[in-house]
Each structure stands twice: as structure tokens, then as C-alpha cells.
Amino acid sequence: MKKTYLKFIRRSNLSTQILSATLFLISGCAFLGLSDEVLLVNKTSTNFLKAEAFVLNEEYEKAIPFLDLTLKQNDSDYNTTLLLSARAYDQIGQPEKVILAANELLGKKIDAATELKIRSLFLKNLAKVGTDISDHLQKKLILNLTQKTSTVENVQNDGIYILESLKWSLDFSCDQFCVSEIYFLKEIQLQYLHIIEKDAVASEHAAETIKNTYEFFQSFLSKEHLNISFRKKIAVAILDSLNKLSSLQLAMPNQGSIRAAVAIQKIAPIEKNIESWLHQ
């Protein structure tokens, strides 16, 4: 099914151009009879560029072989490749491999944006394998990252930075892990409420992201090819997550909670529709 809500990165002509240019360079080197050492360097670069291009174009299955080849080279692209691998394996439904990539990357020196991306993907896939994430260490570390007084380049309360870093983890499929994905949403949505509360500039974007995400999951209740019992589990999970969202908003002490209340009011029809669907 074609996904109906925001993606972290859309298909890019630039990615295709980079890939084409790299392939042209490799064929040119072979034609000119350059040394094997030069070709080895170029092949390493080509594997990474191919992997990156496929991930950016959301062709995750095609990206995997090139991600594996790049990791074997253990070069300067290694950390980025681990992050791309986590993204790819998350999207093709292999949570155990996401967890392995995340554990390895978190043992390395990485910037704050990368850390937030990989920790949120880590938490999401822990939920997929049945881990209780409601009080998990990764959830606490994500909260610490998003509440730092200084983020990238000493920017305070940079809600856009946080939203961009969390986008990959809010890219859902609602396949066999649909209920687990909603459970992850339930536990990560606090970060979005904090943005709505503290960052007037980014609040609308954060509120729209949450609303679109709930609408995405709600749309699966009308998919008649899905087993009715599975759809009921989705409905119950959504309602549970919405109840958690409301309780989080009520606990907000300052005027930012007014923005949060408005955001939740816009989501209220989703809750009513799901309750009606369950009792029909």
C-alpha cells in the first residue's frame, strides 16, 4: 500500500544523478586502464553511494546488498551506513537487525542528530520484538536528548531539529507489526507534545505530524482484506494511545498546554470515529 503520511525523505532526482555519475566514473577508470588500487577506492565509494541512493529512494531491499558491502569495507562511511541499515531493516520488517545496528552505532562517537535518529529507531524496534518500552532506558535517553537546553550549534528549543531527527521512526507500515507500531507511537508522542508546548514556531508542524499519524492508523480499520480481529486490535491500540496523549496534555503546567489542548481537540474526531466503529 502506498503510504499516506509524511516521509523523512522523498524520492530525489539528485540521488539518481549521483548514482549515474559514479557508475560513469567507474566505467571510465576501467576504460583508461587505471590501477586496481584506484578502482578499489572507487568501488568502495560506489557501494556506499548505491546504498544511500536506494535508501533515499525507499528501495530498501535493493539497498541491503550494497549496505553490507560498504560495512565490510569499514571505511569513513561506516557509521552512516549503520544508520542507513537501521532505516532499511526497519522498513522491511526485520527488527532484530535494526537492534544490532543500533547497538553497534551507539557504541561509537556520533553527533546529537544521529543519536536521536538511531535511539528512536532502536526504541521502535524493541517494541516490535515485544519489549516493554514504557519505562525503557532508551525512552529516557531520548527524552534527555530532546530536552537539552542546547542542541545543534547551540540552538535552544530547536523543535524543527527534533522533528527532523524523529521522522524516520514515525514512518510506519502497519503490517504485521502494526499494533507494536502504535505502542511505540504511544510512548514517543511525549516528545511531540514537548515541541508543541515549548516551541511556538514548530508546534503546528508537530501537531500536524501527530494528527496525520493517527489518521494513517485509523485508515486500516476500513481495510476489509484484513482480519476483523486484527483491525479491532488496531482500534483498541489507537484508543489506548489517544488516552495516553490526553493524560500527558493535562499534566502540562504552562501556557504551552493551550497549544497542546488545541492540537488534541483536532484529533478528537478520530477517537469518536473509532469508538463508533468498535460498537457498530
Helices and strands as residue ranges (DSSP letters): H 13-32, H 36-56, H 60-73, H 78-91, H 95-105, H 112-128, H 137-146, G 152-154, H 159-166, G 168-170, H 178-198, H 203-218, G 219-222, H 228-250, H 256-278
